[in-house]
Amino acid sequence: MRILQIMRAPVGGLFRHVADLSGELAARGHEVGIVADSLVEDGATQARFATLLPHCALGIHRLPMPRLLGAADLVTPGRIAGLANRLGVTILHGHGAKGGFYARLARRQGQLVFYTPHGGVLHFAPGSVAGRSFKQIERALMGRTSAIIFESRFAQEAFARQIGTPSCAHSVVHNGLQPAEFMPVPLRPDAAQFCYVGELRELKGIFVLVSAFAALAEEHGPTLRLAMAGDGPDRGRLEAEIGRLGLGDQITLLGVKPVREVLAQGQCLVVPSLAESLPYVVLEAGAAGHQMLATAVGGIAEIFGPTADRLVPAGDAPALTHAMAQMLVDPDLQAREARRVHIEEGFTVSAMTEAVTALYRGQSVQA
């Protein structure tokens, strides 16, 4: 098959998914190309594409893709259609709201088009102008969609509530991990009791975490420590709050670090998110058998599987403090192993690619 993967920003879990899927498809003999936004660039963008390029027989192509509606939206779909025609592409796969928008508008006769929302349009505020516009577009483009591939049952149900049950084929295909990610992460001798890795913004629950940690520190004293990795728009507010609470010596901000490197620096990963889809950090920590606390949002319960009853209510600092206190005295090795086995059985890159390939070929997979 000759496949064009289309996304906007080459960052985060969406890019991780596209990179893993493209690599596996190439390893199975398919020819893959990538189309990504030319307007988004950070210090690591070129390195990410350089790593991906060996798997892209059809090349990596950068075109303007504004996050919201913009002038480029009038010309980029046509440019993608022309590119797909020149490359002899038979399958277009759009990722995220904008990638799905372009893929379906670019579709020509004889091509199949698939769409994975990755949260996408569901992240817009329900009453916002952008949210209403993109949801109307989703409904209008349903007839040009061969199948929608949801990364979680949560995303599938949210889509049905906000937009409607898809009239095209649709299935749930969970994100997957590489075999090496199921290896345990050895702790550093100086590891803190708790760690966090993710974007530093309020939606990720970082202020709830700091509040919960502060309450726990009152009981356990200055030996209690938290290592936080990441960056984002609320870093300044976070630093100010840590200073206000007098926790500068107990909470360390590490900056942007790989997940496994952060896991080595904290005995228990805390994921205090107020909203999520299917976060890779939870998958990675669970697959490594790492001690973990997380909130009951999005598709996290699907990752926790048989241990989903241990999830903490989102936005509840006292409940999180209690859970962290319990984890200090009872790491619950049995729950960690049950979670690891559950992830190993259903969240591998190989299983993900098999299911997506079956959909590409017009075969049904279990929803």
KOLDRENSE-288510 format. One record per residue: x, y, z of N, C-alpha, C in turn; residue in one letter. Coordinates in steps of 0.1 Angstrom, whole numbers, padded with zeros to 4 digits, always signed. Layout:
KOLDRENSE-288510
XYZXYZXYZa ...
This chain:
KOLDRENSE-288510
+0008-0012+0000+0000+0000+0000+0009+0012+0000m +0004+0023-0006+0011+0036-0006+0002+0046+0002r +0008+0050+0013+0000+0057+0024+0005+0070+0027i -0003+0080+0028+0001+0094+0032-0005+0097+0046l +0004+0099+0056-0001+0102+0069-0001+0118+0070q -0012+0124+0075-0013+0138+0075-0016+0143+0089i -0008+0152+0094-0010+0158+0107-0006+0172+0107m -0009+0179+0118-0005+0193+0118+0008+0194+0126r +0008+0196+0139+0020+0199+0147+0027+0186+0150a +0040+0185+0146+0048+0173+0148+0053+0172+0163p +0044+0172+0172+0048+0172+0186+0038+0163+0194v +0043+0159+0206+0034+0152+0215+0030+0138+0211g +0019+0133+0218+0015+0119+0216+0010+0117+0202g +0004+0127+0195+0000+0125+0181+0012+0122+0172l +0022+0129+0174+0034+0127+0165+0040+0113+0169f +0041+0110+0182+0046+0097+0186+0038+0086+0179r +0025+0087+0179+0016+0077+0172+0019+0076+0158h +0020+0087+0151+0023+0087+0136+0036+0081+0133v +0046+0084+0141+0060+0079+0139+0060+0064+0141a +0054+0059+0152+0054+0045+0155+0046+0037+0144d +0035+0043+0140+0027+0036+0129+0034+0036+0116l +0041+0047+0112+0048+0048+0100+0060+0038+0099s +0067+0037+0111+0078+0028+0111+0074+0014+0110g +0063+0010+0116+0058-0004+0115+0053-0007+0101e +0046+0003+0095+0040+0000+0082+0052-0001+0072l +0062+0007+0073+0074+0006+0064+0081-0008+0066a +0082-0012+0079+0088-0025+0082+0080-0037+0075a +0067-0035+0073+0059-0045+0067+0058-0044+0052r +0066-0035+0046+0067-0034+0032+0058-0024+0025g +0051-0015+0033+0043-0005+0027+0051+0008+0025h +0047+0016+0016+0054+0029+0013+0046+0040+0020e +0053+0048+0028+0046+0058+0036+0052+0072+0033v +0044+0082+0033+0048+0096+0033+0042+0103+0044g +0048+0114+0048+0042+0123+0059+0040+0137+0054i +0028+0143+0057+0026+0157+0055+0024+0163+0068v +0031+0174+0071+0030+0181+0084+0031+0196+0082a +0027+0203+0093+0026+0218+0092+0040+0224+0091d +0041+0234+0082+0054+0241+0081+0054+0254+0090s +0043+0257+0097+0042+0269+0105+0046+0266+0120l +0047+0253+0123+0051+0250+0137+0065+0244+0137v +0074+0249+0146+0088+0245+0146+0093+0248+0160e +0099+0238+0166+0107+0240+0178+0121+0234+0176d +0129+0235+0187+0143+0231+0186+0145+0216+0182g +0134+0208+0185+0136+0193+0182+0129+0189+0170a +0122+0198+0163+0114+0193+0151+0122+0187+0140t +0133+0193+0136+0142+0187+0126+0147+0173+0130q +0151+0172+0143+0156+0159+0147+0146+0148+0147a +0133+0152+0150+0122+0142+0150+0120+0137+0135r +0120+0147+0126+0118+0143+0112+0130+0135+0107f +0142+0138+0111+0154+0131+0106+0153+0117+0111a +0148+0114+0123+0146+0100+0128+0136+0093+0120t +0125+0100+0116+0114+0094+0108+0117+0092+0094l +0126+0100+0088+0128+0100+0073+0131+0086+0067l +0140+0078+0074+0143+0065+0068+0131+0056+0066p +0120+0058+0073+0108+0050+0071+0098+0056+0061h +0102+0067+0055+0092+0074+0046+0097+0074+0032c +0094+0063+0025+0098+0061+0011+0091+0072+0002a +0080+0077+0007+0073+0088-0001+0076+0102+0004l +0086+0103+0013+0091+0116+0017+0083+0122+0028g +0089+0133+0033+0082+0142+0044+0080+0155+0037i +0068+0160+0038+0064+0172+0031+0058+0182+0041h +0062+0195+0041+0058+0205+0050+0049+0215+0042r +0037+0217+0047+0027+0226+0041+0021+0235+0052l +0017+0247+0049+0011+0255+0060-0003+0250+0065p -0004+0248+0078-0016+0243+0084-0019+0251+0096m -0026+0262+0096-0030+0270+0108-0038+0262+0117p -0036+0264+0130-0043+0256+0140-0058+0258+0139r -0062+0271+0138-0076+0274+0136-0079+0277+0121l -0090+0281+0117-0093+0283+0103-0085+0295+0098l -0078+0294+0086-0070+0304+0081-0069+0304+0066g -0062+0313+0060-0062+0314+0045-0056+0302+0039a -0046+0295+0046-0040+0283+0040-0050+0272+0038a -0061+0272+0046-0071+0261+0045-0077+0261+0031d -0076+0272+0023-0082+0273+0010-0073+0266-0001l -0060+0265+0002-0051+0260-0008-0044+0247-0004v -0042+0244+0009-0034+0233+0014-0041+0219+0010t -0055+0218+0011-0061+0205+0007-0058+0202-0008p -0059+0212-0017-0056+0210-0031-0041+0206-0033g -0032+0212-0025-0018+0208-0027-0015+0194-0022r -0022+0190-0011-0021+0176-0007-0027+0166-0017i -0038+0170-0023-0044+0162-0033-0035+0160-0045a -0028+0171-0049-0019+0170-0060-0007+0161-0057g -0002+0163-0044+0009+0155-0040+0006+0140-0040l -0006+0137-0034-0010+0123-0034-0012+0117-0048a -0016+0125-0057-0018+0120-0071-0004+0117-0077n +0006+0126-0075+0019+0124-0080+0026+0112-0074r +0023+0110-0062+0030+0098-0055+0022+0085-0057l +0011+0086-0063+0003+0073-0065-0003+0068-0052g -0006+0077-0043-0012+0073-0030-0026+0068-0031v -0029+0057-0024-0042+0051-0024-0049+0053-0011t -0041+0056+0000-0047+0058+0013-0042+0071+0019i -0052+0079+0024-0049+0091+0031-0054+0089+0045l -0045+0092+0055-0048+0090+0069-0046+0103+0077h -0056+0110+0081-0055+0123+0088-0055+0121+0103g -0047+0128+0110-0045+0127+0124-0048+0140+0131h -0057+0141+0141-0061+0153+0147-0071+0160+0139g -0077+0171+0144-0088+0178+0137-0084+0183+0124a -0072+0190+0124-0067+0196+0111-0063+0185+0101k -0055+0175+0106-0051+0165+0097-0063+0157+0090g -0073+0155+0099-0085+0148+0093-0093+0157+0083g -0093+0170+0086-0099+0180+0077-0093+0180+0064f -0079+0181+0063-0072+0181+0051-0073+0168+0043y -0072+0157+0050-0072+0143+0044-0085+0141+0036a -0096+0145+0043-0109+0143+0036-0112+0152+0025r -0107+0165+0026-0109+0174+0015-0100+0170+0003l -0089+0164+0006-0079+0161-0005-0083+0148-0012a -0092+0140-0007-0096+0127-0012-0100+0129-0027r -0095+0119-0035-0099+0119-0049-0105+0105-0052r -0111+0103-0064-0116+0090-0068-0106+0079-0067q -0110+0068-0061-0101+0056-0060-0093+0056-0048g -0094+0066-0039-0086+0067-0027-0095+0064-0015q -0089+0058-0004-0096+0057+0008-0091+0067+0018l -0099+0072+0027-0094+0082+0037-0099+0078+0051v -0089+0078+0060-0091+0074+0074-0088+0086+0083f -0094+0086+0095-0093+0097+0104-0092+0093+0118y -0081+0097+0125-0080+0094+0139-0080+0108+0146t -0090+0110+0154-0092+0124+0160-0081+0127+0171p -0076+0118+0178-0066+0121+0189-0071+0131+0198h -0084+0131+0202-0090+0142+0210-0094+0153+0201g -0084+0159+0194-0087+0169+0184-0099+0179+0186g -0109+0177+0178-0120+0186+0179-0127+0186+0192v -0126+0174+0199-0132+0173+0212-0126+0181+0223l -0114+0187+0221-0107+0195+0230-0112+0210+0230h -0119+0214+0220-0124+0228+0219-0136+0229+0229f -0136+0241+0235-0148+0244+0244-0161+0243+0236a -0171+0236+0242-0183+0233+0235-0190+0246+0229p -0190+0257+0236-0197+0269+0232-0188+0278+0223g -0175+0275+0221-0166+0284+0214-0170+0284+0199s -0166+0295+0192-0168+0296+0178-0161+0286+0171v -0148+0283+0175-0140+0273+0168-0145+0259+0170a -0150+0257+0183-0156+0244+0186-0168+0241+0177g -0177+0251+0177-0189+0249+0169-0186+0247+0154r -0176+0255+0149-0173+0254+0135-0167+0240+0131s -0157+0236+0139-0151+0223+0136-0161+0211+0138f -0170+0212+0147-0180+0201+0149-0189+0201+0137k -0193+0212+0131-0201+0213+0119-0193+0207+0107q -0180+0210+0107-0172+0205+0096-0171+0189+0097i -0170+0184+0110-0169+0170+0112-0181+0163+0106e -0193+0168+0109-0205+0162+0104-0206+0163+0089r -0202+0174+0083-0202+0176+0069-0193+0167+0061a -0181+0163+0068-0171+0155+0061-0173+0140+0063l -0183+0136+0071-0185+0122+0074-0187+0114+0061m -0193+0119+0051-0196+0112+0039-0183+0110+0031g -0172+0117+0034-0160+0115+0027-0150+0107+0034r -0155+0100+0045-0146+0093+0054-0148+0078+0053t -0138+0070+0050-0139+0056+0049-0141+0049+0063s -0133+0054+0073-0135+0049+0086-0128+0059+0096a -0134+0060+0108-0128+0068+0119-0122+0058+0129i -0109+0060+0132-0102+0051+0141-0100+0059+0154i -0106+0055+0165-0105+0061+0178-0094+0054+0186f -0086+0062+0193-0075+0057+0201-0080+0052+0215e -0093+0054+0218-0098+0049+0231-0113+0048+0230s -0119+0040+0239-0134+0040+0239-0139+0053+0244r -0132+0059+0253-0136+0073+0258-0137+0082+0246f -0127+0083+0237-0128+0092+0226-0140+0089+0217a -0142+0076+0215-0154+0071+0207-0167+0076+0213q -0168+0075+0226-0181+0079+0232-0182+0094+0233e -0171+0101+0235-0172+0116+0235-0176+0121+0221a -0170+0115+0211-0173+0119+0197-0188+0117+0194f -0194+0106+0199-0208+0103+0197-0217+0113+0204a -0213+0117+0216-0220+0127+0224-0220+0140+0218r -0208+0145+0213-0207+0159+0209-0210+0161+0194q -0207+0151+0186-0209+0152+0172-0220+0143+0166i -0220+0131+0171-0230+0121+0167-0223+0108+0164g -0230+0097+0164-0224+0084+0161-0220+0084+0146t -0208+0081+0143-0203+0081+0129-0212+0073+0120p -0215+0079+0108-0223+0071+0098-0214+0062+0090s -0201+0065+0091-0191+0056+0084-0186+0045+0093c -0178+0036+0088-0172+0026+0097-0164+0033+0108a -0163+0026+0120-0155+0032+0131-0151+0021+0140h -0139+0022+0146-0134+0012+0155-0125+0019+0165s -0122+0012+0176-0113+0016+0186-0100+0008+0184v -0089+0015+0182-0075+0009+0181-0066+0016+0191v -0063+0010+0202-0055+0016+0212-0041+0019+0207h -0035+0030+0212-0021+0032+0209-0012+0021+0215n +0000+0019+0210+0008+0008+0214+0022+0012+0217g +0030+0004+0224+0043+0006+0228+0053-0004+0222l +0066+0000+0221+0076-0008+0216+0080-0018+0226q +0086-0030+0222+0090-0040+0232+0099-0035+0242p +0109-0026+0239+0118-0022+0249+0112-0014+0260a +0100-0008+0258+0093+0000+0268+0086-0008+0279e +0087-0022+0277+0081-0030+0288+0092-0035+0298f +0104-0030+0296+0115-0032+0305+0114-0023+0317m +0116-0028+0329+0116-0019+0341+0126-0008+0341p +0124+0003+0348+0133+0014+0349+0140+0013+0362v +0153+0011+0363+0160+0011+0376+0159+0025+0382p +0156+0026+0395+0156+0038+0402+0170+0043+0405l +0172+0056+0405+0185+0062+0409+0185+0062+0424r +0197+0061+0430+0198+0061+0444+0192+0073+0451p +0193+0084+0444+0187+0097+0450+0173+0100+0446d +0166+0090+0441+0152+0092+0436+0143+0098+0446a +0135+0107+0442+0124+0113+0450+0113+0103+0452a +0105+0106+0462+0093+0097+0464+0083+0098+0453q +0082+0110+0447+0072+0112+0436+0078+0119+0424f +0072+0117+0413+0076+0125+0401+0064+0127+0392c +0066+0137+0383+0056+0141+0373+0063+0144+0360y +0057+0140+0349+0062+0144+0336+0050+0147+0327v +0051+0159+0321+0041+0163+0312+0041+0178+0310g +0032+0183+0303+0031+0198+0300+0028+0205+0313e +0034+0217+0315+0032+0225+0327+0021+0235+0324l +0008+0230+0325-0003+0238+0323-0014+0233+0332r -0023+0242+0336-0033+0239+0346-0042+0227+0343e -0045+0224+0330-0053+0213+0326-0047+0200+0330l -0034+0199+0332-0027+0187+0336-0027+0185+0351k -0034+0194+0358-0035+0192+0373-0023+0195+0381g -0014+0203+0375-0001+0205+0383-0004+0213+0396i -0013+0221+0396-0016+0229+0409-0023+0220+0419f -0031+0211+0415-0037+0201+0424-0026+0193+0430v -0016+0189+0422-0005+0180+0426+0003+0188+0437l +0006+0200+0434+0015+0208+0443+0007+0210+0457v -0006+0212+0456-0014+0214+0468-0014+0201+0476s -0016+0190+0469-0016+0177+0476-0003+0174+0482a +0008+0177+0475+0021+0174+0480+0024+0183+0492f +0020+0195+0492+0022+0205+0503+0015+0199+0516a +0003+0194+0515-0004+0188+0526+0004+0176+0531a +0009+0168+0522+0016+0156+0526+0029+0160+0533l +0036+0170+0528+0049+0174+0533+0047+0180+0548a +0036+0185+0551+0034+0190+0565+0035+0178+0575e +0031+0166+0570+0032+0154+0579+0046+0148+0578e +0052+0147+0566+0064+0139+0565+0077+0148+0565h +0075+0161+0565+0087+0169+0567+0095+0171+0554g +0107+0177+0556+0116+0181+0544+0122+0169+0537p +0121+0157+0541+0127+0146+0534+0118+0141+0522t +0105+0146+0522+0096+0143+0511+0099+0152+0499l +0101+0145+0487+0105+0153+0475+0096+0149+0463r +0095+0158+0454+0088+0157+0441+0096+0162+0430l +0099+0154+0420+0106+0159+0408+0096+0161+0396a +0095+0173+0390+0086+0176+0380+0093+0179+0367m +0090+0172+0356+0096+0174+0343+0086+0179+0333a +0091+0188+0325+0082+0193+0314+0083+0209+0313g +0076+0214+0304+0075+0229+0303+0062+0232+0297d +0058+0245+0297+0045+0249+0293+0041+0263+0297g +0029+0267+0293+0025+0281+0295+0023+0285+0310p +0022+0275+0319+0019+0278+0333+0032+0276+0342d +0043+0275+0336+0055+0272+0344+0058+0284+0353r +0056+0296+0349+0058+0308+0358+0049+0307+0370g +0036+0305+0368+0027+0304+0379+0030+0292+0388r +0035+0281+0382+0039+0270+0390+0051+0273+0399l +0061+0280+0394+0072+0284+0402+0068+0293+0413e +0059+0302+0410+0054+0312+0420+0047+0304+0431a +0039+0295+0428+0031+0287+0438+0041+0279+0447e +0051+0272+0440+0060+0265+0448+0068+0274+0458i +0071+0286+0454+0078+0295+0462+0069+0300+0474g +0056+0303+0470+0046+0307+0480+0044+0297+0491r +0045+0284+0488+0043+0274+0497+0056+0270+0505l +0067+0276+0501+0079+0273+0507+0085+0259+0504g +0082+0254+0492+0086+0241+0488+0097+0240+0478l +0105+0252+0477+0115+0252+0467+0126+0242+0469g +0128+0237+0481+0139+0227+0484+0134+0213+0482d +0120+0211+0481+0115+0198+0480+0109+0195+0466q +0106+0205+0459+0100+0203+0445+0111+0208+0435i +0116+0199+0427+0126+0202+0417+0119+0202+0403t +0122+0213+0395+0117+0214+0381+0128+0210+0372l +0127+0199+0365+0138+0193+0357+0138+0198+0343l +0128+0205+0338+0128+0208+0324+0123+0197+0316g +0124+0198+0303+0119+0187+0294+0128+0175+0294v +0123+0163+0298+0131+0151+0299+0123+0139+0293k +0130+0129+0288+0123+0117+0283+0116+0110+0295p +0105+0104+0293+0097+0098+0303+0105+0088+0312v +0112+0079+0305+0119+0069+0313+0130+0075+0322r +0136+0086+0317+0146+0093+0325+0140+0099+0338e +0128+0103+0336+0121+0109+0348+0116+0098+0357v +0112+0087+0352+0108+0076+0361+0119+0071+0370l +0131+0072+0365+0143+0068+0373+0145+0077+0384a +0139+0089+0384+0141+0099+0394+0130+0101+0404q +0120+0092+0403+0108+0092+0412+0103+0078+0414g +0101+0075+0427+0096+0061+0430+0081+0059+0425q +0073+0070+0425+0059+0069+0421+0056+0080+0411c +0051+0077+0399+0047+0087+0390+0033+0091+0394l +0030+0105+0394+0017+0110+0397+0012+0117+0384v +0000+0113+0379-0006+0119+0367-0019+0125+0372v -0019+0138+0376-0031+0144+0382-0040+0152+0372p -0040+0147+0360-0047+0155+0349-0062+0157+0352s -0067+0169+0347-0081+0172+0348-0088+0167+0336l -0081+0165+0325-0087+0159+0313-0076+0153+0305a -0079+0142+0298-0070+0135+0290-0077+0127+0279e -0070+0121+0269-0075+0112+0260-0070+0098+0263s -0058+0095+0258-0051+0082+0261-0037+0085+0262l -0032+0090+0274-0019+0095+0275-0008+0085+0275p +0002+0088+0267+0014+0078+0265+0021+0077+0278y +0022+0088+0286+0030+0087+0299+0024+0076+0308v +0011+0074+0308+0005+0064+0316+0008+0050+0311v +0007+0049+0298+0011+0036+0291+0025+0033+0294l +0034+0042+0293+0049+0039+0294+0052+0035+0309e +0046+0043+0318+0049+0039+0332+0043+0026+0336a +0031+0023+0331+0024+0011+0334+0031-0001+0328g +0036+0001+0316+0043-0010+0309+0056-0014+0316a +0063-0003+0322+0075-0006+0329+0073-0011+0343a +0060-0013+0347+0057-0018+0360+0060-0008+0371g +0060+0005+0368+0064+0016+0377+0052+0019+0386h +0055+0022+0398+0045+0027+0408+0038+0039+0402q +0025+0040+0403+0018+0051+0396+0005+0055+0403m +0002+0068+0403-0012+0073+0407-0017+0081+0396l -0029+0080+0392-0035+0088+0381-0050+0091+0384a -0055+0101+0377-0069+0105+0379-0078+0097+0369t -0091+0097+0373-0101+0090+0365-0106+0099+0354a -0098+0102+0344-0103+0110+0333-0099+0103+0320v -0107+0107+0309-0104+0102+0296-0103+0087+0295g -0093+0082+0288-0091+0067+0286-0082+0061+0296g -0078+0068+0307-0068+0062+0316-0074+0049+0322i -0087+0049+0325-0092+0036+0330-0090+0024+0321a -0090+0027+0308-0088+0016+0298-0073+0011+0299e -0064+0020+0303-0050+0016+0305-0048+0008+0318i -0055+0013+0329-0054+0007+0342-0061-0007+0342f -0071-0009+0333-0077-0022+0332-0082-0027+0346g -0077-0038+0350-0082-0045+0363-0079-0036+0375p -0071-0026+0374-0067-0018+0386-0074-0004+0385t -0084-0002+0376-0090+0011+0374-0097+0016+0387a -0100+0007+0396-0107+0011+0409-0097+0020+0418d -0084+0020+0414-0075+0027+0422-0073+0041+0417r -0080+0045+0406-0078+0059+0401-0084+0069+0411l -0079+0081+0410-0082+0092+0420-0092+0102+0413v -0102+0107+0420-0110+0117+0414-0102+0129+0409p -0105+0135+0397-0097+0146+0392-0101+0159+0400a -0091+0167+0402-0093+0180+0408-0095+0180+0423g -0093+0168+0429-0096+0166+0444-0082+0165+0451d -0077+0176+0456-0064+0176+0462-0063+0167+0475a -0073+0168+0484-0073+0159+0496-0073+0144+0492p -0081+0140+0482-0081+0126+0478-0067+0122+0472a -0061+0131+0465-0047+0128+0460-0037+0127+0471l -0038+0136+0481-0029+0135+0493-0031+0122+0500t -0043+0117+0501-0046+0104+0508-0039+0093+0500h -0041+0093+0486-0036+0083+0478-0021+0083+0478a -0015+0094+0478+0000+0095+0479+0005+0090+0492m -0002+0093+0503+0002+0088+0516+0001+0073+0517a -0010+0067+0511-0011+0053+0510+0000+0046+0502q +0004+0053+0492+0015+0047+0483+0028+0047+0490m +0030+0056+0500+0043+0056+0507+0044+0044+0516l +0033+0039+0521+0033+0028+0530+0030+0014+0523v +0023+0015+0512+0020+0003+0505+0021+0005+0490d +0033+0001+0484+0035+0003+0469+0026-0006+0461p +0020-0016+0466+0010-0025+0459+0016-0031+0447d +0026-0040+0449+0033-0046+0438+0023-0055+0429l +0013-0061+0436+0004-0069+0428-0004-0061+0418q -0008-0049+0422-0016-0041+0412-0007-0036+0401a +0006-0033+0404+0015-0028+0393+0017-0040+0383r +0019-0052+0388+0021-0063+0378+0008-0066+0370e -0003-0065+0376-0016-0067+0369-0018-0057+0358a -0014-0045+0361-0015-0034+0351-0005-0036+0340r +0007-0040+0343+0017-0042+0333+0013-0053+0323r +0007-0064+0329+0003-0075+0320-0009-0071+0311v -0018-0063+0317-0029-0058+0309-0024-0050+0297h -0015-0041+0299-0009-0033+0289-0002-0041+0278i +0006-0051+0283+0013-0059+0274+0004-0067+0265e -0008-0071+0270-0017-0079+0262-0025-0070+0251e -0026-0057+0253-0035-0050+0244-0030-0036+0239g -0017-0033+0243-0013-0019+0239+0001-0020+0233f +0003-0028+0223+0016-0029+0216+0015-0023+0202t +0027-0018+0198+0027-0012+0184+0024-0023+0174v +0028-0035+0176+0024-0046+0166+0009-0047+0165s +0002-0048+0177-0012-0050+0176-0019-0038+0170a -0014-0026+0174-0020-0014+0168-0019-0014+0153m -0007-0017+0148-0005-0017+0133-0013-0028+0126t -0014-0039+0132-0023-0050+0126-0037-0045+0125e -0042-0039+0135-0056-0034+0135-0058-0023+0124a -0049-0013+0124-0050-0003+0114-0049-0008+0100v -0039-0017+0098-0038-0023+0084-0050-0030+0080t -0057-0037+0089-0069-0044+0086-0080-0035+0081a -0080-0023+0088-0090-0013+0084-0087-0007+0070l -0074-0005+0068-0069+0000+0055-0074-0010+0043y -0074-0022+0047-0078-0033+0037-0093-0035+0036r -0100-0028+0044-0115-0029+0044-0120-0040+0052g -0111-0045+0062-0115-0056+0071-0120-0050+0084q -0129-0056+0090-0134-0050+0103-0126-0055+0114s -0124-0047+0125-0118-0051+0137-0127-0049+0148v -0124-0056+0160-0134-0055+0171-0134-0041+0176q -0146-0035+0178-0147-0021+0183-0147-0021+0198a 
